[in-house]
Amino acid sequence: MSDWQSPAAYEHAQDIAAAGMAWEYLRRDDDYRRAFQRTKTLAAPKLVSWPSNN
């Protein structure tokens, strides 16, 4: 794993799209990381089956 605090680790950042740059920020955010860990403990939602139009 690269040293994310090193400027050399971000030389590629000039070529990253906005969504990629947002992810680079978001994945380091402690609140986001905690929220993501909490979602892994939630039960999966139940699928809803719709009545057919036959």
C-alpha positions in Angstrom: 0.0 0.0 0.0 1.3 3.4 -0.9 1.8 6.2 1.6 -1.3 8.3 1.0 0.3 11.2 2.7 3.1 11.4 0.3 2.7 13.9 -2.6 4.3 11.3 -4.9 1.3 9.1 -4.3 -0.9 11.7 -6.0 1.0 12.4 -9.2 -1.7 10.5 -11.0 -4.4 12.9 -9.6 -4.1 15.2 -12.6 -5.8 12.5 -14.7 -8.6 11.5 -12.2 -12.2 12.4 -13.1 -14.3 14.3 -10.5 -15.9 11.1 -9.2 -12.5 9.5 -8.7 -11.3 12.5 -6.8 -14.4 12.5 -4.6 -13.7 8.8 -3.8 -10.1 9.6 -2.9 -11.4 12.0 -0.3 -14.4 10.0 0.8 -12.6 6.8 1.5 -10.4 8.6 4.0 -13.2 10.2 5.9 -13.6 8.6 9.4 -17.4 9.3 9.5 -17.9 7.7 6.2 -15.8 4.7 7.1 -17.8 4.2 10.4 -21.1 4.5 8.5 -20.0 2.0 5.9 -19.0 -0.5 8.7 -22.5 -0.1 10.2 -24.2 -0.8 6.9 -22.5 -4.2 6.8 -24.4 -5.2 9.9 -27.8 -4.3 8.6 -30.1 -7.0 7.3 -30.5 -7.1 3.5 -33.8 -5.6 2.3 -36.5 -8.0 1.2 -37.4 -7.9 -2.4 -40.9 -6.9 -3.4 -42.7 -8.9 -6.0 -45.2 -7.0 -8.1 -48.4 -8.5 -9.3 -48.4 -9.4 -13.0 -50.6 -7.7 -15.5 -51.9 -10.9 -17.1 
